[in-house]
Amino acid sequence: MQKSIHTPEQKVLQDLLRQIRLEANITQVEMGRRLEKGQNFVSNYERGERLLDLIELDEVCKAAGVELVDFVRRFKGINGKENTLTSNIV
């Protein structure tokens, strides 16, 4: 079985990353500056061309003024799923 990063959950994650940036009224260029990266870094993770690790996700959340735990709660709420690993964390 071949794995794909293009899952419904990944699409939800991409959309939520874009949503928190827009809610913070931040352009991709400004987000890149806050992360000390280029605009293409932001574009790539919002389009699913690049996956973020946990440390990068935390940095993105901080740059948008969102707590990582709140981001995870929103993600779980959108997906309508409980994951035993994340439910023990949050």
Backbone as JSON, one array per atom type, in Angstrom:
{
  "sequence": "MQKSIHTPEQKVLQDLLRQIRLEANITQVEMGRRLEKGQNFVSNYERGERLLDLIELDEVCKAAGVELVDFVRRFKGINGKENTLTSNIV",
  "N": [[0.84, -1.18, 0.0], [0.62, 2.14, -0.92], [1.56, 5.17, 0.56], [0.08, 8.41, 0.87], [0.5, 11.92, 1.01], [-1.57, 13.46, 0.47], [-4.17, 13.55, 1.84], [-7.56, 13.68, 3.16], [-7.37, 14.74, 5.76], [-4.92, 16.08, 5.67], [-5.56, 18.1, 3.88], [-7.43, 19.51, 5.4], [-5.7, 20.42, 7.41], [-3.96, 22.09, 5.9], [-5.83, 24.03, 5.04], [-6.61, 25.07, 7.52], [-4.22, 26.16, 8.45], [-3.87, 28.23, 6.61], [-6.19, 29.66, 7.21], [-5.75, 30.55, 9.91], [-3.7, 32.32, 9.45], [-4.93, 34.23, 7.8], [-6.95, 35.1, 9.54], [-5.39, 36.43, 11.37], [-4.78, 38.53, 9.87], [-2.54, 38.58, 8.18], [-0.24, 38.64, 5.55], [1.15, 36.26, 3.2], [3.76, 37.0, 2.7], [4.4, 38.62, 4.94], [4.07, 36.69, 6.95], [6.14, 34.96, 6.26], [8.3, 36.66, 6.81], [8.02, 36.94, 9.59], [8.6, 34.36, 10.33], [11.15, 34.2, 9.58], [11.7, 33.24, 7.06], [11.14, 32.69, 3.54], [8.43, 33.94, 1.45], [7.68, 31.87, -0.18], [8.03, 29.59, 1.4], [5.84, 29.7, 3.13], [3.73, 29.6, 1.28], [4.23, 27.07, 0.2], [3.72, 25.27, 2.38], [1.06, 25.84, 2.85], [-0.12, 24.94, 0.53], [0.4, 22.29, 0.64], [2.72, 21.34, -0.38], [4.87, 21.17, 1.19], [5.57, 19.69, 4.25], [5.05, 20.46, 7.66], [7.08, 20.17, 10.57], [6.62, 19.46, 14.09], [7.85, 21.5, 15.59], [8.09, 23.57, 13.7], [5.37, 23.95, 13.15], [4.51, 24.93, 15.62], [5.93, 27.36, 15.64], [4.71, 28.67, 13.47], [2.11, 28.9, 14.46], [2.59, 30.59, 16.7], [3.5, 32.87, 15.34], [1.15, 33.65, 14.16], [-0.3, 34.3, 16.33], [-1.61, 32.32, 17.77], [-2.18, 29.76, 20.1], [-0.51, 26.64, 20.17], [-1.85, 24.42, 21.25], [-4.51, 25.27, 21.07], [-4.75, 25.41, 18.32], [-4.53, 22.7, 17.67], [-6.83, 21.74, 18.92], [-8.79, 23.02, 17.36], [-8.25, 21.82, 14.9], [-8.84, 19.14, 15.47], [-11.55, 19.44, 16.06], [-12.61, 20.24, 13.59], [-12.09, 18.0, 12.07], [-13.65, 16.21, 13.43], [-12.84, 14.08, 14.95], [-11.45, 12.08, 17.51], [-8.3, 11.58, 18.73], [-6.33, 9.3, 20.35], [-3.72, 9.85, 21.09], [-3.44, 12.71, 20.82], [-5.55, 13.5, 22.48], [-4.64, 12.93, 24.98], [-2.69, 14.8, 25.28], [-3.86, 17.37, 25.04]],
  "CA": [[0.0, 0.0, 0.0], [1.39, 3.37, -1.03], [1.04, 6.27, 1.38], [-0.01, 9.7, 0.21], [0.32, 13.05, 1.93], [-2.76, 14.18, 0.01], [-5.33, 12.95, 2.5], [-8.52, 14.69, 3.61], [-6.86, 15.39, 6.98], [-3.88, 17.02, 5.25], [-6.26, 19.25, 3.28], [-7.97, 20.28, 6.53], [-4.56, 21.08, 8.03], [-3.56, 23.18, 5.02], [-6.85, 25.08, 5.1], [-6.56, 25.7, 8.84], [-3.01, 27.0, 8.48], [-4.19, 29.45, 5.84], [-7.22, 30.37, 7.95], [-5.21, 31.3, 11.06], [-2.92, 33.45, 8.91], [-5.87, 35.25, 7.35], [-7.61, 35.66, 10.73], [-4.43, 37.35, 11.97], [-4.6, 39.6, 8.89], [-1.13, 38.52, 7.81], [0.02, 38.13, 4.2], [2.18, 35.23, 3.15], [5.06, 37.69, 2.78], [4.6, 38.99, 6.34], [4.27, 35.46, 7.72], [7.51, 34.54, 5.96], [9.21, 37.53, 7.57], [7.92, 36.58, 11.02], [9.23, 33.05, 10.51], [12.5, 34.33, 9.03], [11.72, 32.4, 5.86], [10.57, 33.38, 2.4], [7.0, 33.77, 1.17], [7.49, 30.55, -0.8], [7.91, 28.62, 2.49], [4.44, 29.77, 3.58], [2.92, 29.1, 0.17], [4.43, 25.62, 0.06], [3.01, 24.47, 3.38], [-0.38, 26.05, 2.69], [-0.55, 24.14, -0.63], [0.71, 20.89, 0.88], [3.97, 20.97, -1.05], [5.85, 20.99, 2.26], [4.98, 19.34, 5.54], [5.69, 21.09, 8.81], [7.26, 19.34, 11.75], [5.95, 20.03, 15.25], [8.51, 22.75, 15.97], [7.69, 24.57, 12.71], [3.95, 24.23, 13.37], [4.44, 25.8, 16.8], [6.4, 28.68, 15.22], [3.66, 29.25, 12.63], [1.02, 29.28, 15.36], [3.03, 31.76, 17.46], [3.54, 34.01, 14.41], [-0.24, 34.03, 13.9], [-0.93, 34.64, 17.6], [-2.46, 31.2, 18.18], [-1.5, 28.74, 20.89], [-0.49, 25.35, 19.48], [-2.91, 23.55, 21.79], [-5.77, 25.75, 20.49], [-4.73, 25.0, 16.92], [-4.82, 21.26, 17.65], [-8.26, 21.59, 19.24], [-9.56, 23.4, 16.17], [-8.04, 20.77, 13.9], [-9.62, 17.98, 15.89], [-12.96, 19.79, 15.94], [-12.96, 20.24, 12.17], [-12.06, 16.61, 11.62], [-14.66, 15.44, 14.13], [-12.21, 12.86, 15.41], [-10.62, 12.08, 18.71], [-7.12, 10.75, 18.58], [-5.91, 9.02, 21.72], [-2.45, 10.52, 21.36], [-3.65, 14.13, 21.05], [-6.46, 13.77, 23.59], [-3.86, 12.88, 26.21], [-1.86, 16.01, 25.32], [-4.69, 18.54, 25.24]],
  "C": [[0.89, 1.25, 0.0], [0.73, 4.46, -0.2], [1.03, 7.56, 0.56], [-0.15, 10.79, 1.26], [-0.92, 13.84, 1.56], [-4.02, 13.49, 0.53], [-6.33, 14.05, 2.86], [-8.03, 15.44, 4.86], [-5.78, 16.41, 6.64], [-4.5, 18.27, 4.65], [-6.86, 20.13, 4.37], [-6.84, 21.06, 7.2], [-4.11, 22.28, 7.21], [-4.55, 24.34, 5.1], [-6.82, 25.81, 6.43], [-5.33, 26.58, 8.99], [-3.25, 28.32, 7.75], [-5.2, 30.31, 6.61], [-6.65, 31.16, 9.12], [-4.36, 32.47, 10.59], [-3.85, 34.57, 8.49], [-6.61, 35.89, 8.53], [-6.7, 36.66, 11.45], [-4.14, 38.53, 11.05], [-3.14, 39.73, 8.47], [-1.03, 37.98, 6.39], [1.04, 37.0, 4.28], [3.57, 35.85, 3.28], [5.37, 38.04, 4.23], [4.83, 37.75, 7.2], [5.68, 34.93, 7.5], [8.52, 35.36, 6.73], [9.21, 37.15, 9.05], [8.62, 35.25, 11.31], [10.7, 33.05, 10.08], [12.73, 33.35, 7.88], [11.17, 33.24, 4.72], [9.07, 33.13, 2.28], [6.73, 32.4, 0.59], [7.38, 29.45, 0.25], [6.46, 28.55, 2.95], [3.52, 29.19, 2.5], [3.03, 27.59, 0.06], [3.71, 24.82, 1.13], [1.5, 24.68, 3.29], [-0.95, 25.25, 1.51], [-0.26, 22.66, -0.44], [1.95, 20.41, 0.16], [5.08, 20.71, -0.04], [5.08, 20.66, 3.53], [5.77, 20.01, 6.65], [5.94, 20.05, 9.89], [6.63, 20.08, 12.93], [6.55, 21.38, 15.66], [8.11, 23.86, 15.0], [6.22, 24.94, 12.88], [3.77, 25.16, 14.56], [4.88, 27.22, 16.44], [5.36, 29.4, 14.36], [2.51, 29.73, 13.51], [1.38, 30.55, 16.14], [3.02, 33.01, 16.57], [2.14, 34.53, 14.09], [-0.98, 34.4, 15.19], [-1.88, 33.57, 18.12], [-1.63, 30.22, 18.99], [-1.59, 27.4, 20.16], [-1.62, 24.45, 19.97], [-4.28, 23.97, 21.24], [-5.87, 25.36, 19.02], [-5.11, 23.53, 16.81], [-6.29, 21.01, 17.96], [-9.13, 21.95, 18.05], [-9.45, 22.33, 15.1], [-8.88, 19.55, 14.23], [-11.12, 18.24, 15.75], [-13.43, 19.76, 14.5], [-13.03, 18.81, 11.65], [-13.12, 15.76, 12.28], [-14.14, 14.13, 14.66], [-11.51, 13.1, 16.74], [-9.46, 11.14, 18.44], [-6.57, 10.53, 19.97], [-4.61, 9.71, 22.05], [-2.69, 11.99, 21.68], [-4.6, 14.39, 22.2], [-5.75, 13.66, 24.92], [-3.01, 14.14, 26.37], [-2.71, 17.21, 25.69], [-5.73, 18.18, 26.26]]
}
